[in-house]
Amino acid sequence: MKKYTVFMLVSLLTISAYSQQYSQDLLRLCNWMTGSFSSNQQSTVDTSYYDIRLHMEPIFTDRTDGCWFYVEQALASNQDRPYRQRVYHVYEGRQGTFTSDVYEIDQAIRYTGAWKNEELLHAITMDQLELKDGCSVNLRWNLATGTYEGGTAEKTCPSELNRAAYATSQVMVLAGR
């Protein structure tokens, strides 16, 4: 009984420390961002959208400066050849804002499928990451819609995808999507 009580106390202290470290809003945002997502339904309703698969898996879980994700994005028809592999660092700023910094991964192709392969996921190191200046996504909680909404600043995120000079993103994060 004594061992059980000590275990429960240590568990409660760990949960309490983790909860105090991050706000409930940040924990909810990170929880909603974790998983595999599809734009299949959107692409069938509006043919200007592609059927995309997005996988976001927590990485660097021992860090205490926010949530970190390995991110892989590919056409549904070509999932073994992702067109984007990144690491996102999500953290809380001031006055209810949240930021997702975007990092490129050196030799990213080596980590294809890391979202479903722990060995590959743990092989990625901080030394391999390079911040994509101007590409951070800033989000705020929208009480009326129950979503996190925001995006990148205009014309600040350089891009080479499809010969674009820059990328501008508008983002909405909601439960289960």
Number of C-alpha atoms within 10 A of each C-alpha: 6 7 8 9 10 11 12 12 12 12 12 12 12 12 12 11 11 13 12 10 13 17 14 11 16 19 18 14 22 19 14 15 22 17 15 16 15 17 16 15 11 14 14 12 9 10 9 9 13 17 17 19 19 20 21 23 20 20 21 17 11 8 9 12 13 18 24 23 24 23 24 25 22 19 17 17 10 11 16 13 15 19 13 16 24 21 25 24 21 24 22 21 13 7 7 12 17 22 21 22 19 22 22 16 22 16 10 16 14 12 20 19 19 21 22 12 11 12 11 14 20 12 10 20 12 10 8 12 17 14 16 16 12 18 24 22 21 22 25 20 18 12 8 6 9 11 17 22 19 20 18 20 16 12 13 16 17 15 15 9 11 6 7 9 12 15 17 17 14 12 15 15 18 15 12 11 13
